[in-house]
């Protein structure tokens, strides 16, 4: 960037909000992928009007702008591929209002996800979306990626709780989409268009989110299986037996051993897989559903299936699940986490496909994930500094995506396309839909200054 651009940005945003040193900019050059792109300047966003003014200048000068939250993303969506301005949103982290009657909370985009839930808890409410990164990720990033989470089967994902948005367009216009009402069909559903658009159409500044009353009772169960295939069959059968669990997670042997090596929870290293299950609601319903789950697991050759007897046991079960990725990341120098997702009826076939791919390419793949909604996280443990390993991994990833799409699934259940999956997008999206998406991007961002290089390669 030119010196005059830097000076003008200082005037617009305030010199105290400008980061220029190479050392500091390097801290904002990567996310939770292994990709890295250096921005020319980092600007701390403080309010909506400041962001609008920055965009007006960037639009006039054709300077790329990349929004960034807490950088927990797994597809490279917040990386400044073409340099320019990296807009850091984490300073905009206020809770603006809570309405326990309308079950709504108003927040700024930089607030951490778990803090939204904690605030709701004060009113006997909760915020259902719970991505694995909920203790670190921002709401703006969650909305941009349409983040999922452990409770997706019963409670849905981020888009199901976004009522209204304030956002800034690439030309600097400030827009408001959505309503505070339960029903609202005035005009196009712009909220759903912005949600999941990966920061390529607008920068989210504020959000009105839906809340729910906390369920009065919960039960957590742990089921152990000799094979991951048996565990996957149990997942399918639990739902077909009429139980919609709040959480239904699967962890395979590779991941179990990684967790145990790291945290020493006392997990059984000899099993093929385990299911971590939670049901919630009224006490009578919870008890009845827990019995159905135990029966289904045993009919699918479960070695054991038991219910947590205390809050401490329950917390240990979920601590093990949330430690899955960090535990796997300790095993090898490189951790390639995917999130290919299939219809629940095809989860057994997808598990088998991942195992076959691991054998074919002689790779260690740990599989865990939100099995209840078909969202698996096959995680390849490797060393990408080795050219031979890198080639094998790329082939394996492509085959996993082909398997998922071939089973009626999708490339990404919650991580997004960003940079890392852009070359596979046409594998799932038909040509007419692909071109329509590009035209939508052009309508919002005719000069392609907002988060350029993401999703579309042509």
N, C-alpha and C positions, 0 to 999 in steps of 0.2 A: 504493500500500500504506500501511497505517496505521503510525504510529510504533511502536506496541507490537509489530507484526509484525517490523519491522526490528530492534528490540531483542531480541526472542526469537530471531531468526535469528542474531544476534551471539552469544547465549548458546549456541546449539546448534552452530554451525559455527566459532566463534571470530572475534573482531572483525577479525583480520588476514586473514581469508578473505572479507570482505565488501567489495564495490565499490559505492559509492553516487554518486560525483560524476557529473554529467551528461556531462562531457567523456569520462570513462573508459567510462561506459555506452554512449555513442555508438559506441565502438570495437567493441562487441559487438552492434550493432543491425543489421548487414548480413552477408551471406555472399557467395558468388561469383555470385549473381544481381544484378539491379538493384533488388531489394526491400529495404525497411528498416522495422524495427519496434523500438522502444526498450523494453528491459526496465526494470522498476522497481528491481531490484537484481540484481547479479551475485554468485553465490556460488562460490568455488573449491572444488571437491570434492577431498577428500584421501583418503578411504577409504570402504569400503562402509557401515560403521556410521553414519558422519556423514550419508551420503546417505539412509539409512533413517530417521534421526531427522528430517531435513529434510522428507521425504515425510510422515511421521506428523503433523508440525505442519501442513504445507500441506494435507493431506487434511482435517484437522479444521477448518481455517479456509477451505477451498475456494479456495486460492491457486493459480493456474496455475504449472506448472513446465515449463521447456523445456530439455532437455539440449543441450549444444553441445560439439563437438570442435574441430577446427581451422578450421571454417567454409569448407571447400573445396566444399561441396555446391552443386548447380546447380538445385535446385528449391525452395529456401526452407525446407527441413526443420528447420533449427536456429534459426529466427527466432521471437522471443517475440511472436506475433501479438496476444496478449491481455495483454501486460505481465507482471507477476508476477515470479517468480524465474527467472533464467537460470542453469542449473547448468553451470559450466565444468569439463570433464573432463580438460583437458590436463595437470594436475598429477599425475594417476594414470598414470604412464608407465613403470612398472617391468617388466622381464623377470623372471619369477618362477622359471622352471625350463625346462630343455631336456632332453628325453629322446631321444637319437639312436637308441635301440633301437626304441622305440615310434613314432618319427618325430612327436613332439609338442612343442609349445612352449606354455608358460603365460605369459600377459601380462596387464597391466592395460589397461583400455580406452583410456587416453589415449596409449599409445605410438604413435609415428609408424610408418607401414607399412614404409618402407624399413629402419628399424632392426630390425624383426622378421626381415627377409630377411638383413641383415648378420650378425645373431647366428646365424642358421641356417647361413650360409656358413662359420662357424668350425668346423663339424662336417661339412663336405662336403655340406650340405643346402641347400635353398632353399625359400622361401615363394612358391608360384606366382602368386597374385593380384597384379596390378601395375597398378592404376588410374593414369591419367595424373598424378594428384596424389600418387603414392606417396611423394614426398619431403616432403610437408606434411600429408597427411591422416592421421587417427588410425584405429586398428583398430576402435574402437567405432563411429565413423562409417561405416567400410567395412561393418561387419556390419549396422548399422541400415539402410543403403541397399542391401545386397547388391551391393557395388561389383564392377564387371567389370574390364576392362583389356585390354592388348595380347595377353596369352597365353590369352585366353578360349577360342579355338577348340580347342586341344589340352588345356589344363589346367583349363578351367572357370572359375568365378567364386568369390567369397568363400564362398558357402554350401557349396561343395564341400569346404571346409577347416575348417569350424567343428564341432568335436567336442562341446564342452561350453561352457556359459555360466553365469556367476554374474550375477544381475541383481536390481534392486530394483523392486518393483511400486509403483503409485501410492499404495497404502495403507501403504507402508513395509515390507512383508514382503520378506525376503531369500530368493531362490529359486535353486536350482541345477538346471539342465537338461542332459541329454546324458550321455555316458560317455567314458571314455578308451580303450575297446575299439574294435577295427575293426568289430565287429558289435554291434548293440544295438537291440532293438525292444520295450523295456519301456515300456508306456504310449504316450501320444500323442507325436509328434515335435515337442516344444515348441521345440527349437533352431531348426528350420526355420521355425516360426511367428514367433519373435522376429526371426530374420534377415530383413531386408528389410521389417520393419514400421515403419521410418522413425521410430523413437523414440516411437511412439504407444502402445505396450503396456507397456514396461518400460524402465528405464535399465540398459544393460549396464555392468558394472563390471569383470569379468574374463572371459577367454576361453582355452580350450584349442584350439589350432590345429594342423592337420595340416601336415607338411612332406614333401618328397620329396628323394631323392638328386639332386645336381646332374648333369645329363647330361654325358658325357665329351667330346662334340664338338658344335660348332655351325657353321652356315654361314648367312651373310646374303646376300640377293640384292636387286638393284634392277632393276626392269623399267620401261621407259618406253613410253608409248602415245600415239598421236595423239589419241584420244578417251577420255573416261572410260567410255563404253559398252564399248569394247574391253577396258579394264582390268577392268570388272565381269564381263564374260564370262570372262576369264581366271581370276578368283577362283572362279567357279562350276566351271570345268573342272578347276582344280587339285585340288579336293577330290573331284570325281567320277572323277578318275584315281587315286584311292587314296592321296593324300598329305595327311596331317593335319599342317599346319604348326604350329609353336609360335606363330608370329605371322604375320598376313597383313593388312597395312594398306594403305589406299588414300588418296591425296592428289590433289586436283584442281588445275587450273591456277591458280585464284584463290588457293588456299592455298599453292601452290608459290611464286607471286610474292610473297605476303606474307612467307613465310619468308626468301626471298632478299633482299627489301628490308631485313629486320631483321638477319639474321645472315651474309649473304654466304657461303653454303656452296658456291656455284658450281653451283647447280641449273640445269637447262635450263628456261628460261622459256617456250619455244615449244611444249612438249608439252601434251597434253590432260590427262594424269594419270600418276601413277606408282604402282607397287606396291612396298612394302617387305616383304620376306618373310624369315622365318627358320625353319630346320629344326634339330632337335637330336636327339641320341641317340648310338648307336654310330657310329663313323666310317664304316663301310661303308654303313649305312643312310642316313646324312646325304649321302654322295656320290651314292648312287642317287636319292634324293629330289630333290636339287638338279638332276640331269639331267632328271628328269621335269618339274620346274617350268620349266626353260628351254625344253623342247620345247613345253609347253602355252602358254607366253607367246608364243613365236614363231608358233604356229598361230593365235593370236588377234591377229595383226598388231602384235606388239610391235616398236617401233623398235629396242630393244636390251634385253638381259637379261644382267646380269653379276654375278658373285659377288665379294663383298668379299675382297680379297687379303691383308688384315691386320686386326688388332684395331682399328687406328686408323681404317681405312675403315669397319669395322663400327660403331664408336662414332659416327662422323659420320652414318651412315645413320639411326641411332635418335635421335641428337640432333636431327636435322631433324624427325622425326616428333613428338617430345615438345615441340617448339617450335611446333607448328601453332596451337594456340589462342592462346598469348601473341602470336604473330605476327599473327594475324587481328585480335586485339583492338586493335592499333595503327592499323588502317586507318580506322575510323570511330568516332564517339563512343560508339555502342552496339553491343554484340555479343550476339546472341541465339543461344545454342547449344542445339540440340535433339539428341535421341538416339533418334528413331524407328527401330525395328528390325523387320526382315522375315526370313522364312526365306531361307536362302542361295540357294535356287533362284529367288527373286524379286528379287535384288539389282539386276539389270539394269533391271527395271521400276521399281524405287524410284529409282534414279539418274535415269532418264528423267523420272519424275514430278517430282522436285526441280528439274531443269533447266526443265521446262515451267512450273512455278510461279514460278521466278525470272523467266522471260520475261513471264509473264502480269502480274505485279505490278511489273515493272521494278525488281527488287531484285538486289543483289549477294549471292550465296550461295556461300560456300566450303564444299566438302564434303570431309571426311576421316573416318577412323574405322576400326573393326575389321571390315573387309569380310568376313573369313573366317567370322565368326559372324553376319553380316547386320546388324551394329550400326553404322549411319552417323551422323555428326554434321553435318548440314546447319547451317551457321552463317551467320546473316543479319547483314550488316554495314550499319548504318543509323544514324539519329539519332532516337532516340525522343522528343526534345524537340519534334520537328515532329509535330503532331497528324495531318497527312495521312500521314506515314510510319508512325506508330504504327498507324493503322487498316489500312494495307496489310500491315504485318508480322503483325498479329493474324489477318488473313484468310489470309495465306500459311501461317502456322503451323497453323491449323486444317485447311487443305487437305492439308498434309503428313501430319498425323495421320490424316486420313480415308484418304489413299492407303496409308499403312502398314497400318492396320487392314483395309482392303479387300483387301490382298495377303496377309492371314493373319498380319500382324505385330502389334506392340504399341506403345503410346504411349511406353514407356520401356524401354530395354534395361539401363540401369545408373544413371541419375540419380535415379529415383524420381518420385513424384507431388507430394508436398509441398503447397505453395501454388500453384505456377505451373501445374500440370497438373490441379488438382482439378476444374476445370469441364469437363474432357474425359473424366473417368474413366468416365462412363456410356456413352461412345462405344464402349468396349471391354468393359466388365463388364456382364453381363446383370442385370436387376432382382433376381432371387432371390439371386445371388451378392453383389451390392452390399449388400442388406439383411443377409445373413449376416455380411459383414465388419463392418458397423456393430454387430451384436449381439456379435461377438467383442470389439470395442473397448469396448462397454458392460460386458461381463463382467470385463475387466481393469481398467477405469477408469470406474466407475459415475458419478462426479461430473465426468468430463471435465476433469481438472486437468492431465493429462500431455500436453504438446505439443498443446494444443487448436488447432483451425482447420486442421489438416492433412488432406489426402486427401478428407475428406467435407465437402460444402458444406451438407448438410441434416441 
